[in-house]
Amino acid sequence: MNKSSRVHALFEGIANNYDLLNDVISLGMHRLWKKKVATNCSLKNGDKAIDICAGTGDIAFELAKTAGEKGEIIALDFSDEMIKIGKQKALNLNLHNIVRFIYGDALKLPYPDNYFNAATIGYGLRNVENIEAALLEMKRVIKIGGKVVSLDLGHPPNKIYRKFYFFYLSEIVSLLGQLISKNFDSYYYLFDSLQKFPKQEALKAIMEQTGLTDVHYYNLLGGVGVIHVGTK
């Protein structure tokens, strides 16, 4: 099974518990971080944005609050189960007229060049087959001056803190995943994928290699999370 198939099966299996587990694992901090993602997009009323690997739509909903009723927000994911839950959340939040969920591939976005004002991805770059290709697609579909913003797990620079954090991910989070979703392997994958994911400076360099400018990042909670921002 290739990486894409494995990740697809993983998220289809945990969709019903995904939001609960995110709250438990991050102690609710992920919600604040997703708001920061939207803030860094600098959207105006009526703007368009796309959130890739959108999951159940948290970032898309934050983007919609900024873009307003005249805005257009696309939430793209390749998990039917995640999309189904996201659509229901959009109805509950009365954002279904602004946020549109679609099934799609992060490496082949079904939109023309220079269409959106911003492109975001939350906890998704670790899961794609090719990080640079995904970033190039995000850059392609946004307008000149638009932002590409990624939120993901980070590598804390402090060695002791990093050791504690990795233990938390590999042991505690995996156990919580097993207890809540009955799926130990899915949440061990979280730690395994981070181990292979570029560190903050390395991801910054990859973003610069795609031609994005003014690339910078913010460590969150000492590097537990990280937001990278680049401009087209």
N, C-alpha and C positions, 0 to 999 in steps of 0.2 A: 504494500500500500504506500503510495507516494505521500508527500507532506500535505498536499492540498486535500486529498481524500481523507487522510487521518484527521486533519483539523475539522473538516466538514462533519465527519461522523461524531467527533467530540462535541461540537457545539449543538448539533441536532439532539444529542443525548442529554445535555445539561440545560437546555433552553428554559424549561419550566422553573428551574431553581437559580437561574443565572443572576437575576437582580438581587435576590436574597444573599447569595454567596458573595457577591461584590461588596455588599454592605458589611457583611460579617468579616470578610478578609481584610478590608481596608478601614474598618471601623467607621464607615460612612464617608471617609475622606475623598473617595473617588468622585462624589457628587460635586464637591467644591472644585476639584481639579478640572472637571468637565466644564464648569462655568468659566474657568480661566482659559480653556481652549477657545470657547466662543468669544471671550473678550479679546483675545489675541488676533481674531479674524478681522476685527474692526469693521464689521458689517454696518451698513446703513439701511434705513427703512426702504423696502422694495428690492433689496439685493438678492442674489441667488447664491446658494452654496451647496456643496455635496459632502456628505459624511460617508466615508468608505469603511467597510467592515463595521457597519453601524450597530450590529447587535439588536438590542431592543429599543434603540433610538435616543438614549439620554443626551448625547451630544447634539443630535439633530434638533431635539426639542429646545435646547439652549440657544442654538442658532436661530430657530424660528422666533424666539422671544425678541431677538434683536432685529431680524429682518422684517418683522411685522406682518400684517395681514396681506400686504401686497408683495411680500417676499415669496421665494420658491426654494424649498429645501428638499434635497433628495437624500434619502437614507438607503444606501446600497449595501446589500449583504448577500451571501450565498447559502444561508441557512433558512429554509422555509419556515422552520419552527420559530426562529428568532423574529422573522418578518411578521409572522402571525401575531406574536405577542406585541411587537412594536406597533402594529396597526391598531390593536385594541387600546394600547396606552395613548396613542394619538387621539383616539375618540374620547377617552376619559379626560384628557387634558384640553379638549376642544381645539386641537392643533391639526386635525386631519385635513383641513383645507389648505394648510401651508406645507406640512411635511408629507412627502409621498415616498412610501417604501417600495423599492424595486429589487428584484433578484438580479444579481450581476457579478461579474468577475472584476476584482480590483486591478487586474493587469490589462483589462480590455474595457475601459469605461465607454458606455454607449452614448457619448455626447461629443459634439464638435469642439474644435479648438476654441479657446478664449470665450467660453460660455458662462462660467461661474465667477463670482467675486472671491471665493475662497474654497479650499478643499481641506477637509480634516480627516484624521484617522485616529481612533482610540483603541489602544491595546491590539492593534491589527498588524503593524509592520513585522512583529515577531512571527506572524503566522503565514505571511505570503511566501511564495516560492522564490521571489526575487525582489529584494528591498528597493534597489535602484530603479527597476522597471516600474514598480508601483509609484514611486516618487515622480518618475518622469510622466506617468499618466496623470497624476494629480496636477503637476505643473502644466501639462498640455491643455487641460480643460479649463484652466483659470485665466483670467484677463491679466494684462500687464499691470503690475502693482498689486495683484492679488496675493493672498497668503496661503501657504501650505503649512498646516499645523498638525503635529503628531504628539499624542499623549501615550506614554508607555511606561513599563517598568524600567527602573534604572539600576545602575551599579553604584551603590554608595561609595564615595571616595575614601571614607574612613574605614580602615581594615577591620577593626573590631566590630564596628556597627554593621559592616557588610557581612561578616561571618555570622552575626546574630540574625540578620535579615535572611540570609540564605538558609539558615537552619529553620527559621519560621516558615519560609516558603516550602521547603522540601519535606518538612515533618508535620508542622502544625496545620498548614493550609491543606496538605494532602489528606490529613485526618479529618478536617472539617468537611472537605469535599466528599469524603466517603460517608460521613455521618448524615450530611444533608442531601446529597444527590445520589448516594449509594454508588459513587463512581470514583474510586481512588486514582485510577490511571489518568483520568482527565485532569485532575488538579496536580498530579505530579508533573504532568506535561508543562504546567505553568512554570515550574522551576527549571525544568530541562530546557525549555525554549529561551528563558532568560540567560542561561549559561552560554548559549550560542549566539545571543543577540549582541550587536555592537555596543560598546560602551559609549558614553555620552559624546566624547570628542570624536570617536570614530564615526558615529552616525552623523554628526555635524559635517564631517568631511565628505561623507557620501552625498549628503544634501547639496553641498557645494559643487560636487562633481556633476550633478545633474544640471547645473547652471543657475540654481537658486542663489540669491544674493542676501546680504545682511542676515546670514544664518546665525542664530543664537539659541540658547536653551536655558531653561530654569529647572534647577533641582528642587524637588518637592519632598518635604519631610526628610531632608538630609540625603536625597538621592534615591529614596525608595521609589519615587515616581519622577518622571522627567517630561517636560514639554519642550519640543523643538519647533522653531518657527523659521520659515524662509520666505522670501519675497520673489515673485517673478518679475 
